[in-house]
Amino acid sequence: MKKILFAFVMMNSTLSWGQDRVNRIKHTFSSSGETIAATTGWAFNNEAGEWVGYQNLISSDQYKNYPSLKGSRYHKSKCSRNTFESLTFKKLVYSDTTYYVLVVDAVEGSYKYPSIQEDWEDYNTIRGYVFTEAEFKKIKNHQNGKIYFSAGGSRYDYSQGDELLINKIISTFQNRGYLFESGYQMKVTKTDDGKNVRFLLPQRESTYSPVDFKNNYFEMEVEKFNALLNVDLKLDVTKSNIESSPIVSNSTVIKMEEIIHDFGNIAEGKVYSHEFKFTNSGTSPLIIENLTARCSCITPKWSKDPIAPGQTSSVIIDYDTKGRPGFFSKGITLFSNGGLVQLEVKGSVTK
């Protein structure tokens, strides 16, 4: 009897150990709204008694003594909670449930030597705020003079493209069984004349300013805000399928020759450049709108001239190795009317 029991246990153990490796199903954003790259942020300066407006930035500081700092990356990085480079809403379907993710490309900053607060560095970071379908509808149903909160949003930071963001969201579902533990909220209202929408980026409830938008808010035209929320307007593209197919937006197509470049071993103190080539394989002119990087060590260069169908062009990425020994991996986001592409440069710097 013992021999039979032992054989049964061994057989079941062998079956368990011999199971095939099964990967989790890949999820992608199914669609997205328009990408908003410019709107005005307003804040009231109590000392001067006047409103101060900056593009994509809420700040009451007028920088009267240092005019060159007004609206600069340094200025934005000091106000990172209230600034952005671009905004996009994207749709994610998981387990037959629809969620909406506000993707915020923003400028943040930190000290290279925080203990002595020296060498402030600014860099781009991309944040994703997730909302249920019910809460997303609250944002869409903005009315004159009535403030809507979309409650329960969770924040996820990522730098290497949509795939990592989605993986974090799916892992939260699978490991915890719930999503909204961090309490981020977005506040929205329509102006009394019905022409504009005022809003604040998602923040924790404890950090909210008064609900009457008395001191600060972003403001944009109703039509522009509605385009941001129209997530069924076009298909979205993630990094996972950039590698195997071109990016398509209506009749504009950007096809990259590569999205990752390895400099290999390079010497400290020099600036190294790489050219990322691409082709407009669509039927309409392609325009590169912006390139942003997480690190001030990256300097992107590109032409703002339209690229005709069939024409090949490129963007150049300069990496400054001064004071940066060791391995590096830096992400760069390319924005165009054909969608966005996540680029990456990496390597190892030796002294």
Secondary structure, DSSP 8 states (H G I E B T S, - for coil): -HHHHHHHHHHHHHHHHT------------EE---B---EEEEEETTTTEEEEEETB------SS-GGGTT-HHHHHHTGGGB-SEEEEEEEEETTEEEEEEEEEEEEEEEEETTTTEEEEEEEEEEEEEEEHHHHHHHHT-BBTB-EEEEEEEEEEESS-HHHHHHHHHHHHHHHS----S-EEEEEEE-TTSSEEEEEEEEEGGG---TT--SEEEEEEHHHHHHHH-TTSB----HHHHTTS-EEETTEEEEES-SEEEEEEEETT-EEEEEEEEEE-SSS-B-EEEEEESSTTEEEE---S-B-TT-EEEEEEEEE-TT--EEEEEEEEEEETTEEEEEEEEEEEE-
